[in-house]
Amino acid sequence: MLDPVIPRPTPMVTPELEDSLSAVEARLAALGTALRARDAAAIDTEATELQRALARAVDRFALAARHGTLPAALRQRLVTASGRVAAERESLARATAALDRAIDVLMPRDAVTLYSAQGNAERGPRGGVIQA
């Protein structure tokens, strides 16, 4: 008796997949350029466009995956793009944290707070609290 041949899904390569992945890569490059230039307006615009490009790419790749397999080269490019998105996100988080620290130094939130000889913040006077 012959074993039945199970058809394997064929890789789905379409111009839509290539175009959507290329759009993500282009938006990542543009966001990187805007970040290096420290152009806030461009960062905002490029981040929004990157989100849109990613959403389109994920939709197209999910649809293609349901109807066949994805070529290894496209999957690798998608993984690489995903890694770059994560790296940019981490970079932005670090920059935001550094900016927050700088703002805290320049503009303390509680001007009454004093430091003791040990370096700990002493409690300033509290409004509306009676201490005995």
C-alpha positions in Angstrom: 0.0 0.0 0.0 1.3 3.5 -0.9 1.6 6.2 1.7 -0.6 9.2 0.9 1.4 12.2 -0.1 0.6 15.1 2.1 0.9 18.3 0.2 3.1 20.9 1.8 2.1 24.5 1.7 4.0 26.5 -0.8 5.8 29.7 0.2 3.6 32.7 -0.4 5.6 35.5 -2.1 3.5 38.4 -3.2 4.3 42.0 -4.1 2.1 43.1 -1.2 4.3 41.2 1.3 7.5 42.7 -0.1 6.0 46.2 -0.3 4.6 46.1 3.2 7.9 44.9 4.6 9.9 47.5 2.6 7.6 50.2 4.0 8.3 49.1 7.5 12.0 49.1 6.8 11.8 52.6 5.2 9.9 54.0 8.2 12.4 52.5 10.6 15.2 54.2 8.7 13.3 57.5 8.7 12.6 57.3 12.4 16.2 56.6 13.1 17.2 59.6 11.1 14.7 61.8 13.0 15.9 60.5 16.3 19.6 61.3 15.4 18.5 64.7 14.3 16.5 65.2 17.5 13.6 66.6 15.4 10.6 66.2 17.7 8.0 66.8 14.9 9.7 64.3 12.6 9.9 61.7 15.3 6.2 62.0 16.0 5.3 61.8 12.3 7.7 58.9 11.6 6.6 57.0 14.7 2.9 57.3 13.7 3.7 56.2 10.1 5.8 53.3 11.4 2.9 52.1 13.5 0.6 52.2 10.4 3.2 50.4 8.3 3.6 47.7 11.0 -0.1 47.2 11.2 -0.4 46.7 7.5 2.6 44.4 7.4 1.3 42.2 10.3 -2.2 41.9 8.6 -0.6 40.9 5.3 1.8 38.5 6.8 -0.9 36.9 8.9 -3.1 36.4 5.9 -0.3 35.0 3.9 0.6 32.6 6.7 -2.9 31.3 6.8 -2.8 30.5 3.1 0.7 29.0 2.9 4.1 29.3 4.4 6.2 32.4 4.3 9.6 32.4 2.6 12.5 32.2 5.0 14.1 35.4 3.6 10.9 37.4 4.3 10.5 35.9 7.7 14.1 36.8 8.6 13.6 40.4 7.4 10.5 40.7 9.5 12.3 39.4 12.5 15.1 41.9 11.9 12.6 44.7 11.6 11.0 43.6 14.8 14.3 43.7 16.5 15.0 47.2 15.2 11.6 48.4 16.5 12.4 47.0 19.9 15.8 48.7 19.9 14.3 52.0 18.9 11.7 51.6 21.7 14.4 50.9 24.2 16.4 53.9 23.0 13.4 56.1 23.4 12.7 54.8 26.9 16.3 55.5 28.0 16.2 59.0 26.5 12.9 59.7 28.2 14.3 58.5 31.6 17.4 60.7 31.2 15.2 63.7 30.3 13.0 63.0 33.3 16.0 62.9 35.6 17.4 66.1 34.1 14.0 67.9 34.6 13.9 66.7 38.2 17.3 68.1 38.8 16.5 71.5 37.2 13.0 71.8 38.5 12.5 69.9 41.8 9.0 68.9 42.4 9.0 69.9 46.1 11.1 73.0 46.7 10.7 72.6 50.5 12.5 69.3 50.6 15.9 69.5 52.4 18.7 67.0 52.7 20.2 65.9 55.9 23.8 65.2 56.5 23.2 61.6 55.6 21.9 62.6 52.2 18.3 61.5 52.9 15.5 63.8 52.2 14.1 65.2 55.4 10.4 65.6 55.6 9.3 69.2 55.0 6.4 70.8 56.9 3.1 69.1 56.0 0.1 71.2 55.4 -3.0 70.4 57.5 -1.3 67.9 59.8 -0.8 68.5 63.4 2.2 66.8 64.9 2.6 66.5 68.6 
